[in-house]
Amino acid sequence: MVEKRLPQTEARLSISTFFEVELLNDDGTSAGKTKLGSIENVKENNPRPTNPRYQADDDNPGDIIERIPNLVDRTLVITKAVLNIRDMIQSFGSADMNDIIDMRKPFNIIKKEKYPENVGGPATKVTKYLGCWMHDNPKEYNIAGGSLKMIQNATIGYTRKEVTTVDLDKGAEEVIG
């Protein structure tokens, strides 16, 4: 079998990225993975609002003297074109799900970034977004230009992420975050 490698060019991004959804059993073990194709956009958002603590003395009353961090929220916003009969919520659960209320257990999202040779990075970087739940699942139908295109722009909350790198030449895996 011939090994497929990404050519190094100036005409595209230096990495190739694809996403999988890992469904979970009731005990938290993997129930299998499904590729999540036709992704148009992914936005990772980790807001951490802060509260100001103000100066109360006579010299500069009302000055902020420090910011106190609040808790972190973790969300992904995934924009996906629906190209077949399964929409995104069915990809994240099972084929018989039709509504977000049907989701009964969390899932994981796995992002794999494959780097071309000679770019100085790891061969593959794997990011796992663990303990995911869908916040919403809107669908947008665009019939402009004569073709029907259905877009889903789902917001997904996750509990934590794990990042590993895999050096395919050495067969080693290293956790980096």
Buried (B, 14 or more C-beta within 10 A) or exposed (E): EEEEEBEEEEEEEBBEEEBBBBBBEEEEEEBEEBEBEBBEEBEBEEEEEEEEEEEEEEEEEEEEEEEEEEEEEBBBBBBBEBEEEEBBBBBBBEEEBEEBEEBEEBBBBBBBBBBBEEEEEBBBBBBBBBBBBBEEBEEEEEEEEEEEEBBBBBBBBBEEBBEBBBEEEEEEEEEEE
